[in-house]
Amino acid sequence: MTNRKGRIGSSFEDYLAAQGTLEETNAMAVKRVLAWQLEQAMEKRQMSKSAMAAAMRTSRSQLDRILDPENDHIRLDTLVAAAKAVGLNLRIELVG
């Protein structure tokens, strides 16, 4: 237990780790952020889902899976294609 800025107790990450859900929670958070960023980029470029799917050379239903914040089973090459379709690059890094 630490006392930082008047707070006592462990961090939320410590709690999730103790519950055994830290990795799953982090994966879901990353997917939600990626889906949100893709939707924002589509909106900025005034790109419809149909146009986005065409640019990715995929189906609209596949695009819906990519944009679904609850679906964290998306391949990296699919995310790269989605980013490229909206003029962005995907950057992934490992941190310690």
C-alpha positions as CSV (number, residue, x, y, z in Angstrom):
1,M,0.0,0.0,0.0
2,T,1.3,3.4,-1.0
3,N,0.2,6.9,-0.2
4,R,0.5,8.9,-3.4
5,K,-1.4,12.2,-3.6
6,G,-3.5,11.3,-0.7
7,R,-4.6,7.9,-2.1
8,I,-4.0,4.6,-0.2
9,G,-4.1,1.2,-1.9
10,S,-2.8,-0.6,-4.9
11,S,-3.3,0.4,-8.5
12,F,-6.1,-0.8,-10.7
13,E,-3.5,-2.7,-12.8
14,D,-2.4,-4.5,-9.6
15,Y,-6.1,-5.4,-9.0
16,L,-6.5,-6.8,-12.5
17,A,-3.3,-8.8,-12.3
18,A,-4.5,-10.3,-9.0
19,Q,-7.8,-11.2,-10.7
20,G,-5.9,-12.8,-13.6
21,T,-7.5,-10.4,-16.2
22,L,-4.8,-7.8,-16.8
23,E,-3.7,-9.2,-20.2
24,E,-7.3,-9.7,-21.4
25,T,-8.3,-6.2,-20.3
26,N,-5.3,-4.6,-22.0
27,A,-6.0,-6.5,-25.2
28,M,-9.6,-5.3,-25.2
29,A,-8.6,-1.7,-24.4
30,V,-6.1,-1.7,-27.3
31,K,-8.7,-3.1,-29.7
32,R,-11.3,-0.5,-28.6
33,V,-8.8,2.3,-29.2
34,L,-7.8,1.0,-32.7
35,A,-11.5,0.7,-33.7
36,W,-12.2,4.2,-32.5
37,Q,-9.2,5.6,-34.3
38,L,-10.2,3.9,-37.5
39,E,-13.7,5.3,-37.2
40,Q,-12.4,8.8,-36.5
41,A,-10.1,8.6,-39.6
42,M,-13.0,7.4,-41.7
43,E,-15.2,10.2,-40.5
44,K,-12.4,12.8,-41.1
45,R,-12.1,11.6,-44.7
46,Q,-15.8,11.3,-45.0
47,M,-15.4,7.7,-46.0
48,S,-18.4,5.3,-45.8
49,K,-18.1,1.8,-44.6
50,S,-18.7,0.6,-48.2
51,A,-15.8,2.8,-49.5
52,M,-13.5,1.6,-46.7
53,A,-14.3,-2.0,-47.4
54,A,-13.6,-1.5,-51.1
55,A,-10.3,0.3,-50.4
56,M,-9.3,-2.7,-48.2
57,R,-10.5,-5.2,-50.8
58,T,-12.7,-6.9,-48.3
59,S,-16.4,-7.2,-47.4
60,R,-18.5,-4.8,-45.4
61,S,-19.1,-7.6,-42.9
62,Q,-15.4,-8.1,-42.4
63,L,-15.0,-4.3,-41.9
64,D,-17.8,-4.4,-39.3
65,R,-15.7,-7.1,-37.4
66,I,-12.7,-4.8,-37.6
67,L,-14.6,-1.9,-36.2
68,D,-16.3,-3.9,-33.5
69,P,-14.6,-2.8,-30.3
70,E,-15.6,-6.2,-28.6
71,N,-13.8,-8.3,-31.3
72,D,-10.2,-8.6,-30.4
73,H,-9.4,-11.4,-32.8
74,I,-8.2,-9.3,-35.8
75,R,-5.0,-10.2,-37.7
76,L,-2.2,-7.7,-37.9
77,D,-2.2,-7.7,-41.7
78,T,-5.9,-6.8,-41.6
79,L,-5.2,-3.9,-39.2
80,V,-2.3,-2.8,-41.5
81,A,-4.7,-2.8,-44.5
82,A,-7.3,-0.8,-42.6
83,A,-4.8,1.8,-41.5
84,K,-3.5,2.1,-45.1
85,A,-7.0,2.5,-46.4
86,V,-7.5,5.7,-44.3
87,G,-4.0,7.0,-45.0
88,L,-2.4,6.0,-41.7
89,N,0.3,3.6,-40.6
90,L,0.0,1.0,-37.9
91,R,2.7,1.1,-35.3
92,I,3.1,-1.6,-32.6
93,E,5.7,-1.6,-29.9
94,L,6.6,-3.7,-27.0
95,V,7.1,-1.9,-23.7
96,G,8.5,-3.1,-20.4
